[in-house]
Amino acid sequence: MQILFQKNGIKATAKASSKANKNTVNINVINNSLKSELLDLAKNNPQFSDKFLAYCFVAINNNIELVINAGDTDKISISQLQKLGGKIVSIVNATKYQQCSINLHFAINEQQVAQIAFGAKLQSYRFNKYFVAKKQDKEFYLQQLEIICTKYLESKKAFEQLNLLAENVFLVRDLVSEPANKLDPEIYAKFCSQLVESGLEVEILGEKQMQKLGMNALLGVGAGSSKESQLVVLKWNGGNKKDAPLAFVGKGVTFDTGGISIKPSNNMEDMKTDMAGSAVVVGLLKTLAERKAKINAVGVIGLVENMPSGTAQRPSDVVVSMSKQTIEVINTDAEGRLVLADALHYVNSNFKPKFIVDLATLTGAIIVSLADCYAGLFSNNDELACNLQQCGTDTGEKVWRLPLGEEYDEMINSDIADMKNVGSGRGAGSITAAQFLQRFVGDTPWAHLDIAGVAWKGKGDALACKGATGFGLQLLNELVKKYEK
C-alpha cells in the first residue's frame, strides 16, 4: 500500500476524486469538539457515537463517504493515533476500495499525522505467500492512501523513519509466520548472514564451536533434531568504540514439540512461533543499522529445534551450562530457558554490556496472567524496568512488571544439581522461569520479557490482522533512543 501526503487545497476535495473513480472513498476524521454539518449528519446515523473510533458511512452530494471519530483529540496518545490509522485501513479494505483520501477536520502536527500513517501501514500487512487457489480471496485491496494535511512535507519527513520501522515489523511478522520446514535453525542462520547488507556484523557459531565453549544447555535442546543448532551474533557499532553495547537476546526455537515431554497435538502447529523473541532481536538490530543509530548494540539469538528422537535430551538428564552451573532437566518442554541460559552468559562474558534485555515466548503461565494484553516484565534493575514500562506506554506495546525474589529462587533448587529447569509445584511458572534466567546474568542490569501472549494473536486488532504481531520491536527501538547520544 502506497502512502502519500498532500497539502490542503492541492486537490479540490476527495469528493471530486470519488466522482471520477468509484474505487476511491473520502475519509473524514472528526473529533468531539467539531461543530459542523458533517458531525450533525454523522450523529443521525445510529452506528455513530462520541466514542473513539466510532464510524459510519454517510451520503454527501450523492457520494458515499466515511466519517470516523478521533474522540478527544486534545489528549490523544501516540497509540491512539496509530489505532486510528489502522482502523481506517481495516474499514476501507473490508469494503474493497482501492484508494482513499483522509481529511483531518481538526488541528494536528506533523508527528501526529505520521503516527496515523504508521498505524495505517501496520494494518496493511498480510502473510499471503503460500496461497495459490485462494490467493484472490486473501488479497489486500487498498492500494493507495492519501493524507491531506497542512504540513504535508514535514509529515512525509516524519513518516520516513516510521516507515522503516514498519518494514522491519513486517520482517518480524514474516519470520514468525514462516512454517518450520521453511525456517529451521540452519535456514534461519543463513538468512541472518545476509544482514551484512544492512550494515551489521554477523557471526554464526555452529555446534562444534558451541561445544568448545561448553554451551551444553543450548545444545541439549537441539540434540533430538536432524537440524544443526546455531548461535547468531549480530553487531551494530554506531557509537564510540569505548562504549559498552546494549545487548538483546532472543529465544529462537524454530519448532517446539516439547521433546520427550511431548506436547498435546491440539494446537501444536502454533509452536512454529516459538522463535518470536529471536525475530524481534533480528528486526531491532536491522532497524538500528538502517537508521544509523548512534549506539553500540549486540543481538544474540539461539536457534534450535526441539524434537523427540533417540538422541533427544531426557527428563532427569543433567547438563553443564557454559557458565559451569549444572542444570537438572526435569521437563524437556521447558527448553527456552536452557537456550537463553547459554546465550545470556555468552553475551555477558564476551561483551560486558551496559544492560541485557531478553525476549522469549517462554511460558504459557504468562498468558494465564496477562492474556494477550501485556508482556510480562522481570528485572533485577529498577531503572531499566521503569524505562521499559515507559516505552511500553509510549508505543502501545505494554509490559507489566512481575516480582522476583528468594522465595521463588528456592523453587528451582535441585536435589542433584545447581538448579532444575522448572519450579516446584504448579504456581508462579513465569516467575520461576525468570528466576532461572537471572542466574546467568551476574550483576549486569537485565530485563526479561515474556512475550508468549502478545507475539501472536488469534484475532486481529487495530494494528494487525490475525497472526504474528511483531510485538517488541517498537518497544525496544524506543528504549534504545533513550541511550543514544
C-alpha positions as CSV (number, residue, x, y, z in Angstrom):
1,M,0.0,0.0,0.0
2,Q,1.4,3.4,-1.0
3,I,1.0,6.2,1.5
4,L,1.0,9.8,0.2
5,F,0.9,13.2,1.8
6,Q,-0.9,16.1,0.1
7,K,-1.3,19.7,1.0
8,N,-4.7,21.1,1.8
9,G,-6.1,22.6,-1.4
10,I,-4.0,20.7,-3.9
11,K,-7.0,18.6,-4.6
12,A,-10.3,20.3,-4.5
13,T,-11.7,17.6,-2.4
14,A,-11.6,13.8,-2.4
15,K,-15.3,14.2,-3.3
16,A,-14.3,15.2,-6.8
17,S,-12.0,12.2,-7.0
18,S,-14.7,9.8,-5.9
19,K,-16.9,11.1,-8.7
20,A,-14.2,10.2,-11.2
21,N,-13.3,6.9,-9.7
22,K,-15.8,4.6,-7.9
23,N,-12.8,2.8,-6.3
24,T,-11.9,5.9,-4.2
25,V,-13.5,6.8,-0.9
26,N,-13.2,10.0,1.1
27,I,-12.5,9.7,4.8
28,N,-13.5,12.5,7.2
29,V,-11.7,12.3,10.6
30,I,-13.5,14.4,13.2
31,N,-13.4,14.9,16.9
32,N,-16.0,15.5,19.6
33,S,-15.4,19.3,19.7
34,L,-16.1,19.8,16.0
35,K,-19.2,21.9,15.2
36,S,-20.2,21.3,11.6
37,E,-22.9,19.9,9.4
38,L,-20.7,16.9,8.9
39,L,-20.9,16.0,12.6
40,D,-24.7,16.6,12.6
41,L,-25.0,14.3,9.6
42,A,-23.0,11.5,11.3
43,K,-25.0,11.8,14.5
44,N,-28.1,11.0,12.6
45,N,-26.7,7.6,12.0
46,P,-27.4,5.1,14.9
47,Q,-24.0,3.5,14.3
48,F,-22.1,6.7,15.1
49,S,-21.3,7.9,18.7
50,D,-18.9,10.1,20.6
51,K,-16.7,7.1,21.3
52,F,-13.1,6.8,19.9
53,L,-13.1,5.0,16.5
54,A,-16.9,5.1,16.2
55,Y,-17.7,5.4,12.4
56,C,-20.4,5.4,9.8
57,F,-20.8,5.9,6.1
58,V,-22.8,8.9,5.0
59,A,-24.1,10.3,1.7
60,I,-22.7,13.7,0.7
61,N,-23.6,15.1,-2.7
62,N,-24.5,11.7,-4.0
63,N,-21.2,10.3,-2.8
64,I,-20.6,7.7,0.0
65,E,-18.1,8.9,2.5
66,L,-16.7,7.6,5.7
67,V,-16.8,9.6,9.0
68,I,-14.7,8.3,11.9
69,N,-14.4,9.8,15.3
70,A,-11.0,10.5,16.8
71,G,-12.6,11.3,20.2
72,D,-11.0,13.9,22.4
73,T,-8.0,14.9,20.3
74,D,-6.6,17.2,23.0
75,K,-5.5,14.1,24.9
76,I,-4.9,11.7,22.0
77,S,-1.9,9.4,22.5
78,I,0.6,8.0,20.0
79,S,-1.0,4.6,20.4
80,Q,-4.5,6.0,19.7
81,L,-3.2,7.8,16.6
82,Q,-1.8,4.6,15.3
83,K,-5.0,2.8,16.0
84,L,-6.9,5.5,14.2
85,G,-4.8,4.9,11.1
86,G,-5.1,1.2,11.4
87,K,-8.9,1.3,11.9
88,I,-9.3,3.4,8.7
89,V,-7.4,0.9,6.7
90,S,-9.3,-2.0,8.2
91,I,-12.7,-0.4,7.3
92,V,-11.7,0.7,3.8
93,N,-10.1,-2.5,2.9
94,A,-13.1,-4.5,4.1
95,T,-15.3,-2.5,1.6
96,K,-12.7,-3.3,-1.2
97,Y,-12.0,0.3,-2.1
98,Q,-8.6,0.6,-3.8
99,Q,-7.9,4.2,-2.9
100,C,-8.8,6.6,-0.1
101,S,-8.2,10.2,0.9
102,I,-8.1,11.2,4.6
103,N,-9.3,14.7,5.6
104,L,-8.4,15.7,9.1
105,H,-11.1,18.1,10.5
106,F,-9.0,19.3,13.5
107,A,-5.6,20.8,14.2
108,I,-2.8,18.2,14.2
109,N,1.0,18.4,13.9
110,E,3.3,16.6,11.5
111,Q,4.4,14.0,14.1
112,Q,0.8,13.1,14.8
113,V,0.0,12.8,11.1
114,A,3.0,10.5,10.7
115,Q,1.7,8.2,13.5
116,I,-1.7,7.9,11.8
117,A,0.2,6.9,8.6
118,F,2.3,4.4,10.7
119,G,-0.8,2.7,12.1
120,A,-2.3,2.5,8.6
121,K,0.9,0.9,7.3
122,L,0.9,-1.7,10.1
123,Q,-2.6,-2.7,9.4
124,S,-1.8,-3.3,5.7
125,Y,0.3,-6.4,6.4
126,R,-0.7,-9.8,5.1
127,F,1.2,-13.0,5.0
128,N,-0.1,-14.4,1.8
129,K,2.9,-16.0,0.1
130,Y,1.7,-19.6,0.3
131,F,-1.8,-19.1,-1.1
132,V,-2.4,-20.4,-4.6
133,A,-6.0,-21.4,-5.1
134,K,-7.4,-18.9,-2.6
135,K,-5.0,-16.1,-3.3
136,Q,-7.6,-13.8,-4.8
137,D,-9.8,-14.1,-1.7
138,K,-6.9,-13.1,0.6
139,E,-5.7,-10.1,-1.4
140,F,-5.3,-6.7,0.2
141,Y,-7.4,-4.3,-1.8
142,L,-6.4,-0.9,-0.7
143,Q,-3.5,0.2,-2.9
144,Q,-3.2,3.9,-2.1
145,L,-3.9,6.0,1.0
146,E,-3.6,9.8,0.8
147,I,-3.5,12.0,3.9
148,I,-4.4,15.6,3.2
149,C,-2.8,18.0,5.7
150,T,-1.3,21.4,6.1
151,K,2.3,20.5,6.8
152,Y,2.5,17.7,4.2
153,L,6.2,17.9,3.5
154,E,7.0,17.8,7.3
155,S,4.6,14.9,7.7
156,K,6.2,13.0,4.9
157,K,9.7,13.6,6.5
158,A,8.4,12.5,10.0
159,F,7.0,9.3,8.4
160,E,10.3,8.2,6.8
161,Q,11.7,6.5,10.0
162,L,8.4,5.2,11.0
163,N,8.0,3.6,7.6
164,L,11.4,2.0,8.0
165,L,10.3,0.7,11.4
166,A,7.1,-0.7,9.9
167,E,9.0,-2.5,7.2
168,N,11.1,-4.2,10.0
169,V,7.9,-5.0,11.9
170,F,6.8,-6.8,8.8
171,L,10.1,-8.7,8.7
172,V,9.5,-9.9,12.3
173,R,5.9,-10.9,11.3
174,D,7.2,-12.7,8.3
175,L,9.8,-14.7,10.3
176,V,7.3,-15.7,13.0
177,S,4.7,-16.7,10.3
178,E,7.0,-19.0,8.4
179,P,6.3,-22.7,8.8
180,A,9.1,-24.7,10.5
181,N,10.0,-26.6,7.3
182,K,10.8,-23.2,5.7
183,L,12.7,-21.7,8.6
184,D,14.7,-24.3,10.6
185,P,17.8,-23.3,12.5
186,E,20.1,-23.7,9.5
187,I,17.9,-21.7,7.1
188,Y,17.3,-19.0,9.7
189,A,21.1,-18.6,10.3
190,K,21.7,-18.4,6.6
191,F,19.1,-15.6,6.4
192,C,20.8,-13.7,9.2
193,S,24.1,-13.9,7.3
194,Q,22.6,-11.7,4.6
195,L,22.1,-8.9,7.1
196,V,25.6,-7.7,6.4
197,E,23.9,-5.9,3.5
198,S,22.2,-3.7,6.1
199,G,25.4,-2.8,7.7
200,L,25.5,-5.4,10.5
201,E,28.5,-7.6,11.5
202,V,27.3,-11.2,11.6
203,E,28.9,-14.1,13.3
204,I,27.4,-17.6,13.3
205,L,28.5,-20.4,15.7
206,G,27.7,-24.0,14.8
207,E,27.5,-27.0,17.1
208,K,31.2,-27.7,17.1
209,Q,32.1,-24.1,18.1
210,M,29.4,-24.2,20.8
211,Q,30.6,-27.5,22.1
212,K,34.1,-26.0,22.6
213,L,32.5,-23.1,24.5
214,G,30.6,-25.5,26.8
215,M,27.1,-24.5,25.6
216,N,25.6,-27.8,26.7
217,A,22.3,-26.3,27.9
218,L,21.5,-24.9,24.5
219,L,22.9,-27.9,22.6
220,G,20.9,-30.3,24.7
221,V,17.6,-28.8,23.4
222,G,18.5,-29.4,19.8
223,A,20.0,-32.9,20.4
224,G,16.9,-34.7,19.1
225,S,16.8,-32.8,15.8
226,S,18.5,-33.6,12.5
227,K,18.9,-29.8,12.0
228,E,22.1,-28.3,13.5
229,S,21.6,-25.8,16.3
230,Q,23.1,-22.3,15.7
231,L,24.1,-19.2,17.6
232,V,23.9,-16.0,15.6
233,V,25.6,-12.8,16.8
234,L,24.6,-9.5,15.2
235,K,26.6,-6.4,16.0
236,W,25.9,-2.7,15.2
237,N,28.7,-0.3,16.0
238,G,27.2,3.2,15.8
239,G,28.6,4.7,19.0
240,N,32.1,5.3,20.4
241,K,34.4,2.4,20.4
242,K,34.9,2.5,24.1
243,D,31.2,2.5,24.9
244,A,29.7,-0.7,26.2
245,P,27.0,-2.1,23.9
246,L,23.3,-2.6,24.7
247,A,22.6,-6.3,24.4
248,F,19.5,-8.1,23.2
249,V,19.0,-11.8,23.4
250,G,16.2,-13.8,21.7
251,K,14.9,-17.3,22.1
252,G,14.8,-19.0,18.7
253,V,13.1,-22.4,19.0
254,T,12.1,-22.8,15.4
255,F,9.7,-25.5,16.4
256,D,8.9,-26.9,19.8
257,T,7.3,-30.3,20.1
258,G,8.2,-30.4,23.7
259,G,10.8,-33.0,23.1
260,I,10.5,-36.2,25.1
261,S,8.0,-34.3,27.3
262,I,5.9,-34.0,24.2
263,K,3.1,-31.5,23.9
264,P,-0.5,-32.5,23.2
265,S,-1.2,-32.5,19.4
266,N,-4.0,-29.9,19.8
267,N,-2.7,-26.5,18.5
268,M,0.9,-27.8,18.3
269,E,1.1,-26.0,14.9
270,D,1.4,-22.8,16.8
271,M,4.8,-23.8,18.0
272,K,6.3,-22.5,14.8
273,T,6.1,-19.2,16.6
274,D,8.4,-20.2,19.5
275,M,11.2,-18.2,17.8
276,A,9.3,-14.8,18.1
277,G,11.8,-13.4,20.6
278,S,14.7,-14.0,18.2
279,A,12.8,-12.4,15.3
280,V,12.4,-9.2,17.4
281,V,16.1,-9.1,18.0
282,V,16.8,-9.5,14.3
283,G,14.3,-6.8,13.4
284,L,15.7,-4.5,16.0
285,L,19.4,-4.8,15.0
286,K,18.4,-4.3,11.4
287,T,16.4,-1.2,12.3
288,L,19.3,0.2,14.3
289,A,21.7,-0.3,11.3
290,E,19.3,1.2,8.8
291,R,18.5,4.3,10.8
292,K,22.2,4.7,11.7
293,A,21.6,4.7,15.4
294,K,24.3,6.4,17.5
295,I,24.8,3.5,19.8
296,N,26.7,0.2,20.0
297,A,24.4,-2.8,20.2
298,V,24.7,-6.6,20.0
299,G,22.0,-9.1,19.4
300,V,22.3,-12.8,20.1
301,I,19.8,-15.5,19.1
302,G,20.0,-19.2,20.0
303,L,18.4,-21.2,17.2
304,V,17.3,-24.8,17.9
305,E,14.6,-27.3,17.0
306,N,13.2,-29.2,19.9
307,M,12.3,-32.7,18.6
308,P,11.9,-36.2,20.2
309,S,14.2,-38.9,18.9
310,G,16.7,-41.5,20.0
311,T,19.2,-38.8,20.5
312,A,16.9,-36.3,22.3
313,Q,17.5,-35.0,25.8
314,R,15.6,-36.9,28.5
315,P,13.9,-35.8,31.7
316,S,16.4,-36.4,34.5
317,D,19.4,-35.5,32.4
318,V,22.0,-33.1,33.9
319,V,23.8,-30.7,31.7
320,V,26.7,-28.4,32.4
321,S,26.0,-24.9,31.1
322,M,28.6,-22.5,29.6
323,S,28.7,-20.7,33.0
324,K,29.7,-24.1,34.6
325,Q,26.4,-24.2,36.6
326,T,24.7,-27.5,36.4
327,I,21.1,-28.0,35.4
328,E,18.8,-31.0,36.1
329,V,16.3,-31.2,33.2
330,I,13.0,-32.1,34.7
331,N,10.9,-31.2,31.7
332,T,12.2,-31.1,28.2
333,D,9.3,-28.8,27.3
334,A,10.9,-26.1,29.5
335,E,13.5,-25.7,26.8
336,G,13.6,-22.0,26.1
337,R,15.3,-21.1,29.4
338,L,18.0,-23.6,28.6
339,V,18.7,-21.9,25.3
340,L,18.7,-18.5,26.9
341,A,20.9,-19.6,29.8
342,D,23.9,-20.1,27.5
343,A,23.1,-17.2,25.2
344,L,22.8,-14.8,28.2
345,H,26.1,-16.0,29.6
346,Y,27.8,-15.7,26.2
347,V,26.7,-12.1,25.8
348,N,27.5,-11.1,29.3
349,S,31.0,-12.6,29.4
350,N,32.0,-11.6,25.8
351,F,30.6,-8.1,25.5
352,K,30.3,-6.7,29.1
353,P,27.1,-4.9,28.0
354,K,25.5,-1.8,29.6
355,F,22.4,-3.9,30.1
356,I,20.8,-7.1,28.7
357,V,17.2,-7.4,27.6
358,D,16.0,-10.9,26.5
359,L,12.7,-11.7,24.8
360,A,11.1,-15.1,24.7
361,T,7.8,-16.9,24.2
362,L,8.7,-18.6,27.4
363,T,5.7,-19.7,29.4
364,G,2.0,-20.5,29.0
365,A,1.7,-19.2,32.5
366,I,2.1,-15.6,31.4
367,I,-0.9,-16.0,29.1
368,V,-2.9,-17.1,32.1
369,S,-1.7,-14.0,34.0
370,L,-1.8,-11.3,31.3
371,A,-3.7,-12.8,28.3
372,D,-2.6,-11.1,25.0
373,C,-2.7,-7.5,26.5
374,Y,0.7,-7.2,28.2
375,A,4.1,-8.8,28.0
376,G,5.5,-10.0,31.3
377,L,8.5,-7.9,32.6
378,F,11.0,-9.2,35.1
379,S,14.2,-7.3,36.0
380,N,17.0,-7.0,38.5
381,N,17.3,-3.3,37.8
382,D,14.6,-0.7,38.6
383,E,15.9,2.0,36.2
384,L,15.8,-0.4,33.3
385,A,12.4,-1.8,34.3
386,C,11.0,1.8,34.5
387,N,12.4,2.7,31.1
388,L,10.8,-0.4,29.6
389,Q,7.5,0.4,31.2
390,Q,7.5,4.0,30.0
391,C,8.5,2.9,26.5
392,G,5.7,0.4,26.5
393,T,3.2,3.1,27.4
394,D,4.5,5.4,24.8
395,T,4.4,2.8,22.0
396,G,1.3,0.9,23.0
397,E,3.5,-2.3,23.4
398,K,2.7,-2.6,27.1
399,V,4.6,-4.5,29.7
400,W,3.6,-5.4,33.3
401,R,6.3,-6.0,35.9
402,L,6.1,-9.1,38.0
403,P,8.3,-9.9,41.1
404,L,11.5,-11.8,41.5
405,G,12.7,-13.0,45.0
406,E,14.5,-15.5,47.1
407,E,11.3,-17.5,47.8
408,Y,10.9,-18.1,44.0
409,D,14.6,-18.8,43.6
410,E,14.4,-21.6,46.1
411,M,11.7,-23.3,44.0
412,I,14.3,-24.1,41.2
413,N,16.9,-25.7,43.5
414,S,17.6,-29.3,42.5
415,D,18.4,-32.2,44.7
416,I,21.3,-33.4,42.5
417,A,22.4,-30.2,40.6
418,D,22.8,-26.5,41.0
419,M,19.2,-26.0,39.7
420,K,16.4,-27.6,37.8
421,N,14.7,-26.2,34.8
422,V,11.2,-26.0,36.3
423,G,9.9,-24.8,39.6
424,S,8.3,-26.9,42.3
425,G,4.6,-27.2,42.1
426,R,2.2,-25.5,39.7
427,G,2.4,-22.0,40.9
428,A,4.4,-19.0,39.6
429,G,5.6,-20.7,36.4
430,S,6.6,-17.4,34.7
431,I,8.4,-16.1,37.8
432,T,10.4,-19.3,38.4
433,A,11.4,-19.3,34.7
434,A,12.7,-15.7,35.1
435,Q,14.5,-16.7,38.3
436,F,16.2,-19.4,36.3
437,L,17.4,-16.8,33.7
438,Q,18.6,-14.4,36.4
439,R,21.3,-16.9,37.5
440,F,23.1,-16.4,34.2
441,V,23.4,-12.6,34.0
442,G,25.5,-11.9,37.1
443,D,25.3,-8.3,38.3
444,T,24.6,-6.8,34.8
445,P,21.4,-4.9,34.6
446,W,18.9,-7.3,33.0
447,A,15.3,-7.5,32.0
448,H,13.3,-10.5,30.7
449,L,10.2,-10.0,28.5
450,D,7.9,-13.0,28.3
451,I,6.0,-12.4,25.1
452,A,4.2,-15.7,24.9
453,G,0.8,-14.0,25.0
454,V,1.5,-11.0,22.7
455,A,3.7,-12.3,19.9
456,W,0.7,-14.0,18.1
457,K,-2.9,-13.2,18.3
458,G,-5.8,-15.4,17.3
459,K,-7.9,-12.4,16.4
460,G,-6.8,-9.3,14.6
461,D,-6.8,-5.9,16.2
462,A,-6.4,-2.2,15.1
463,L,-2.8,-2.7,14.1
464,A,-2.6,-6.2,12.8
465,C,-4.7,-8.9,11.3
466,K,-4.8,-12.4,12.8
467,G,-1.3,-13.9,13.3
468,A,2.1,-12.5,14.2
469,T,2.1,-9.0,15.7
470,G,5.8,-8.1,15.7
471,F,5.4,-7.1,19.4
472,G,8.6,-5.8,21.0
473,L,10.3,-4.0,18.1
474,Q,8.7,-0.6,18.6
475,L,9.2,-1.0,22.4
476,L,12.9,-1.8,22.2
477,N,13.6,0.8,19.4
478,E,12.2,3.4,21.7
479,L,14.3,2.1,24.6
480,V,17.4,2.4,22.5
481,K,16.6,6.0,21.8
482,K,16.9,6.8,25.5
483,Y,20.5,5.7,25.4
484,E,21.6,7.3,22.1
485,K,23.9,10.2,22.1
